Amino acid sequence: MNAADFLNQLREQGVKLWAEGDRLKFRAPPGVMSIDVKEKLRLHKHDLIHHLNSNITVAHTSVNRLPDESGQSPPLSFAQQSLWFLQQLYPESNASNEQFVLRYDGNADFSELSRAWSRLLQRHHILRTHFNIENGEPRQCVAPDGATLPEPLDWRSLSEIEATTRLQNLASREFSMGFDLLSGPLLRPLVCLLPANETIILVTAQHIIADGLSVPLLRRELAEYYAQPGKSWDQPLHQFADYARWEQNSSNAEWFAQEQDWWRNHLHGISGAPVFAGASKEVAKPRSARFQFEIDATLAEQVRSMATAERATVFMVLLAAWRAWLSLSLSADDLLIGTPVTLRKDSNTAGMLGCLVNNVGLRNSLSADRSFRQLLQFERSELLTVLDHSQIPFERIVEAVQPERVLGRHPLFQLMFFYSEQEAPTLGFSNDVVVVDRDSFWDMDLTVTDYGP
């Protein structure tokens, strides 16, 4: 994708972009500037500034991607279909559970907080969605009303250590509990009052109704509803069900075939067999342990400096470093590492809650004579190329490549890299996670949260 095409895409998403000297400035609707959009913005920076300073006009077309259709119950999106299948295959697994904490800096007014939560569920149908079987196929079904928040657990008299321990135990217990996709609800909030005047909502959800980028979107809206209880809010123009219908209706056989051919060629030679010794033919038990660590400020600054010097990003530097370590540890020089990319590509989906994510594989063959800087440049090139082919559902990639399949293991790749940037609090609300042991679809994953300089 060249700079002109990227400018077109940004403008279609409602992004205003301008140059101030050698700096690139933008104004964007909430939720538009996802990780992969920021990656491209940083990497195309010089070309974009050149375009803007040269007064080059780029054609802009507005596409109505979400037609308003009625009739039978909404279908599942491609991502939801995958998660539905996995839940039928592993009904006891909690690998599809998501969990996060919404924190309010202060003793929140519980009545207003509960009212704001109900308004959030009322506006976003996906948060009230469960599934029915119609003519043998799963379909989305929206419950008429969203549940209010349960009465809070009052831990204000405890020490901070005791409250932290209780929260850890509560998070582990909640995460271990599954969801019934047919009856719902698929969202489970718990409110806790903590020492030092802090109120939190521990939210556990089925991934089929929410992804990682839904969390900051949800947090921002909840903060606004809580801060402005008397304000009237319009309903969203589009719901997740509209996206699912659009996705199904816009499927083009020729486009699918072209994308599958690209992935088939790109991943030629990848067997998909598990990379860990002794695991190749065993049925995996999807259980994992989590280990948490921090990168100190000095090393973090070195990572950022290298990213800037190499016209790369923190995401790319850390992915290249992890790949180098994995290659050395596993004696493997052609590893496929998965990562999620967002499907929020325009203004209609920028603020949409739901599971709008697709997994793609990143390939970067190592050789003994390649320096780390060269490895990083290959990582950069690979990511930018793959992002241009990231819209095809992962299941169609698997269908095209036909890798070796092992029951209980994720197809095509078993290594996963997650990266997110922590946003500043909104009106006193912030979000984070409690690290708990959990089931996993992958043999190993690395999750990085970037809290900024």
Order of alpha helices (4+ residues) and beta strands (2+ residues): alpha-beta-beta-alpha-alpha-alpha-beta-alpha-beta-beta-beta-alpha-beta-beta-alpha-alpha-alpha-alpha-alpha-beta-beta-alpha-alpha-beta-beta-beta
